[in-house]
Amino acid sequence: MNADKLSTRLQTVANFVDPGARIADIGSDHAYLPVHLAKKDLIEFAIAGEVVKGPHENATTEISEQGLRNLIDSRLGDGLAVIRPDDHIDTVVIAGMGGTLIAQILETGKQKLDNVTTLILQPNVGENRVRNWLMTNHYIITEEQILKEDHHIYEIIVAKKTNKTFSYSKKQLLFGPELLNKLPNPIFKEKWEAELARERIAIHQMEQAKQIPQERINKLNLKTSLIKEVLHIED
């Protein structure tokens, strides 16, 4: 993968960036995404943010080699701390991290989001935690996509800031309100059939324990019930 040929996952993320956006790509990893967008003249400005020195240096090198230092600024900093008021960032991209970490980054840097209208998020796991943060902080999910690449299944969540009052059900938080609207989907089915099998094994193992963690079992039973309902599986 490079800036000229992104992975399917990153290209899908790129497809959701509005033309002319001013983006902050948090955890930019060689800055491939902002470089790709800049070379296609699809963005006005970008920050490639990294919290670790090595990846930051990689991003800086890539930007310089591509002759894009006038359009992309590589910055070393923790999460959204790399954003400054005069950047006028309207879009934040966070891709390739766990959902818990993405939610933590958004929560910690919440004051940096005042003018950010669009969030494009690709959690590797824990998508429900991301959706819960979005709901709590008035970002409504406008688009979701599920895809498979190199034996991994990824979900991409696009959310827009809103003044409307809304809430998501447990089912929507778990599976994604927009993904539910696109069923049936073979990749969605594959993901949740595998998850159902894992949770059934976990429940069985917990039921054999000397001290049965009933509260945890109850939560997993609720989750498996929701999966079976959405996949139309009957015991």
ZIVEN-V738290 format. One record per run of one state. SS is the DSSP state (A for helix, B for strand, O for the rest). FROM is the first residue (numbers start at 0). TO is the last residue. Records with the same first field share a line. If there is no record, write none. Layout:
SS: FROM-TO, FROM-TO
//
This chain:
O: 0-6, 15-19, 26-30, 39-41, 50-51, 65-70, 76-77, 82-83, 87-89, 97-97, 108-108, 113-116, 123-125, 136-137, 149-150, 161-168, 175-175, 180-184, 207-212, 231-234
A: 7-14, 31-38, 52-64, 78-81, 84-86, 98-107, 109-112, 126-135, 169-174, 176-179, 185-206, 213-230
B: 20-25, 42-49, 71-75, 90-96, 117-122, 138-148, 151-160
//
